[in-house]
Amino acid sequence: MSEKTSSNESGTNRVKRGLAEMLKGGVIMDVVNAEQAKIAEDAGAVAVMALERVPADIRSQGGVARMSDPDLIDGIIEAVSIPVMAKARIGHFVEAQVLQALKVDYIDESEVLSPADYVNHIDKWNFDVPFVCGATNLGEALRRIAEGAAMIRSKGEAGTGDVSEATKHIRTIKGQINELRSKSVDELYVAAKELQAPYELVREIAETGKLPVVLFTAGGVATPADAALMMQLGADGVFVGSGIFKSGNPAQRAAAIVKATTFFDDPSVIAAASRGLGEAMVGINVSDLAAPHRLSERGW
Amino acid sequence: MSPTSLRRTVSQSVAGRSPVGQLPIGVLALQGDFREHLNVLQQLGEAAVAVKTPGQLEHIAGLIIPGGESSVIDKLSRLYGLAEPIKAAIAAGLPVYGTCAGLIMLADTVLDAIEGQQSFGGLDVAVRRNAFGSQTESFETELLVPELGDVAVSAVFIRAPVVEAMGPSVRALATLDDGRVVAVEQGSLMGTSFHPEMTGDTRFHEYFVERVRSRR
């Protein structure tokens, strides 16, 4: 960049993790085209997530789900001024290279798309663009951070409108952090072994009591109360996928979820935001989903 | 002046005053990295409070507007009746410090705003949102800020704004090597394009606290 001097450093840990810090307390919304992105921005989204189909459609239509068409991503970047994230398949580092070349602001290496590699995730240190990755427990979160993720989202079960898995995952991650805090230093070696995570990260968490990156939650959030539930459980912010554009009145529901996320500790605001929203997305109970159809079990 | 010596000056000036009845410094807590600002203030021994409702504005000695998404902070502040009281407080001389999105919220003119986006205003500047491009152009650097001594400030720019024009009563506190203005002050207001709350260097906050506590 001509405008930068030699002493300027981009793509540093602080810069990558820093953008996620700025998104805290906000809602990131799944969008499939520029029109939806505009609706999300107008409703108060802190960022939008570009993907080919929302998770509910991936679930009902089946087939292989991949990175979005570059033209659609360009159109979304053109349409909004808030950060634009986009999903790449797990392990598909070339999709990630393409997304970086398209100048997206964040890449989600996501289990919602069909994995491209059932063994390895992307080596995210190789990129200047930051990555967010899903996790169902602390060990998984720390493995992603060790690979260079600059933000974690608990996975939940995308495309269901059933918040129970999101609750389980955020509670698991928070609970495991609390367990580490209560351990003595000599117990952390075994804790690292059991979590299957690097010792240095385990020790850091035992000392600080929090992840070194921002923790959002995702997967099944469909109502303002769902979003506030996630915030009260300790999430830094919320991803909403199918919950908005599969509902009766996306613009109004999106704005209501933003309000409930900000005022998560004020039930009267959540009540007011919950009125007159029309139909929520229909939803599927996670317990009715056969295990092979659970997206949260992708990634390891 | 070293960072430590400035800190000493500040804490002395605070200690010299009775803490009884001293109002806390507020941090606008609608969205963004407000916790980091609260942490820095507490680290400096200041009483700090998260501000989410208009009533809380009446009981603060100064206000920090954090980094975040300016279009969201604007929307929520209007929706929940904070925008007008904040504008009135600024007009009445409340010391306010904005970082990144906070600087945008203090600018009289916002360039590249989304449709209908408003700011609180007060700083006679035109600020361009997201002036460097996408996240891959975000960077950190060392900045000389004469007001804070000769040790450079480590500055993190994240999809950061820059000050493109400023009125005669605005003073630039820091510029990039190419001359673009990234920190300003005017009367009781100050703003930075970057995020001192993220780096552990507390000198900008000390500078602001001094301004708050020396106000009569």
HADDOCK unambig.tbl for C-alpha pairs under 7 A between the chains (distance, minus, plus):
assign (segid A and resid 3 and name CA) (segid B and resid 178 and name CA) 6.90 0.50 0.50
assign (segid A and resid 5 and name CA) (segid B and resid 177 and name CA) 6.84 0.50 0.50
assign (segid A and resid 7 and name CA) (segid B and resid 141 and name CA) 6.12 0.50 0.50
assign (segid A and resid 8 and name CA) (segid B and resid 139 and name CA) 6.08 0.50 0.50
assign (segid A and resid 8 and name CA) (segid B and resid 140 and name CA) 5.73 0.50 0.50
assign (segid A and resid 8 and name CA) (segid B and resid 141 and name CA) 4.78 0.50 0.50
assign (segid A and resid 9 and name CA) (segid B and resid 139 and name CA) 5.11 0.50 0.50
assign (segid A and resid 9 and name CA) (segid B and resid 140 and name CA) 5.33 0.50 0.50
assign (segid A and resid 9 and name CA) (segid B and resid 141 and name CA) 6.45 0.50 0.50
assign (segid A and resid 10 and name CA) (segid B and resid 136 and name CA) 6.79 0.50 0.50
assign (segid A and resid 10 and name CA) (segid B and resid 137 and name CA) 6.32 0.50 0.50
assign (segid A and resid 10 and name CA) (segid B and resid 138 and name CA) 5.69 0.50 0.50
assign (segid A and resid 10 and name CA) (segid B and resid 139 and name CA) 4.07 0.50 0.50
assign (segid A and resid 10 and name CA) (segid B and resid 140 and name CA) 6.48 0.50 0.50
assign (segid A and resid 11 and name CA) (segid B and resid 136 and name CA) 6.46 0.50 0.50
assign (segid A and resid 11 and name CA) (segid B and resid 139 and name CA) 6.84 0.50 0.50
assign (segid A and resid 15 and name CA) (segid B and resid 138 and name CA) 6.48 0.50 0.50
assign (segid A and resid 15 and name CA) (segid B and resid 139 and name CA) 6.11 0.50 0.50
assign (segid A and resid 15 and name CA) (segid B and resid 140 and name CA) 6.87 0.50 0.50
assign (segid A and resid 15 and name CA) (segid B and resid 156 and name CA) 6.71 0.50 0.50
assign (segid A and resid 15 and name CA) (segid B and resid 158 and name CA) 6.47 0.50 0.50
assign (segid A and resid 18 and name CA) (segid B and resid 158 and name CA) 6.96 0.50 0.50
assign (segid A and resid 19 and name CA) (segid B and resid 158 and name CA) 6.15 0.50 0.50
assign (segid A and resid 21 and name CA) (segid B and resid 32 and name CA) 6.79 0.50 0.50
assign (segid A and resid 21 and name CA) (segid B and resid 33 and name CA) 5.74 0.50 0.50
assign (segid A and resid 22 and name CA) (segid B and resid 32 and name CA) 4.67 0.50 0.50
assign (segid A and resid 22 and name CA) (segid B and resid 33 and name CA) 5.43 0.50 0.50
assign (segid A and resid 22 and name CA) (segid B and resid 67 and name CA) 5.78 0.50 0.50
assign (segid A and resid 22 and name CA) (segid B and resid 68 and name CA) 4.25 0.50 0.50
assign (segid A and resid 22 and name CA) (segid B and resid 69 and name CA) 6.88 0.50 0.50
assign (segid A and resid 23 and name CA) (segid B and resid 32 and name CA) 5.65 0.50 0.50
assign (segid A and resid 23 and name CA) (segid B and resid 68 and name CA) 5.95 0.50 0.50
assign (segid A and resid 23 and name CA) (segid B and resid 69 and name CA) 6.93 0.50 0.50
assign (segid A and resid 24 and name CA) (segid B and resid 31 and name CA) 6.30 0.50 0.50
assign (segid A and resid 24 and name CA) (segid B and resid 32 and name CA) 4.99 0.50 0.50
assign (segid A and resid 24 and name CA) (segid B and resid 33 and name CA) 6.39 0.50 0.50
assign (segid A and resid 25 and name CA) (segid B and resid 31 and name CA) 4.82 0.50 0.50
assign (segid A and resid 25 and name CA) (segid B and resid 32 and name CA) 6.04 0.50 0.50
assign (segid A and resid 26 and name CA) (segid B and resid 31 and name CA) 6.13 0.50 0.50
assign (segid A and resid 44 and name CA) (segid B and resid 72 and name CA) 5.05 0.50 0.50
assign (segid A and resid 44 and name CA) (segid B and resid 75 and name CA) 6.89 0.50 0.50
assign (segid A and resid 45 and name CA) (segid B and resid 72 and name CA) 6.98 0.50 0.50
assign (segid A and resid 46 and name CA) (segid B and resid 69 and name CA) 5.90 0.50 0.50
assign (segid A and resid 46 and name CA) (segid B and resid 72 and name CA) 6.56 0.50 0.50
assign (segid A and resid 81 and name CA) (segid B and resid 114 and name CA) 6.88 0.50 0.50
assign (segid A and resid 103 and name CA) (segid B and resid 134 and name CA) 6.10 0.50 0.50
assign (segid A and resid 103 and name CA) (segid B and resid 136 and name CA) 6.96 0.50 0.50
assign (segid A and resid 104 and name CA) (segid B and resid 134 and name CA) 6.86 0.50 0.50
assign (segid A and resid 105 and name CA) (segid B and resid 134 and name CA) 5.81 0.50 0.50
assign (segid A and resid 105 and name CA) (segid B and resid 135 and name CA) 4.69 0.50 0.50
assign (segid A and resid 105 and name CA) (segid B and resid 136 and name CA) 6.84 0.50 0.50
assign (segid A and resid 128 and name CA) (segid B and resid 136 and name CA) 5.75 0.50 0.50
assign (segid A and resid 129 and name CA) (segid B and resid 135 and name CA) 6.63 0.50 0.50
assign (segid A and resid 129 and name CA) (segid B and resid 136 and name CA) 5.28 0.50 0.50
assign (segid A and resid 262 and name CA) (segid B and resid 30 and name CA) 5.97 0.50 0.50
assign (segid A and resid 262 and name CA) (segid B and resid 31 and name CA) 6.79 0.50 0.50
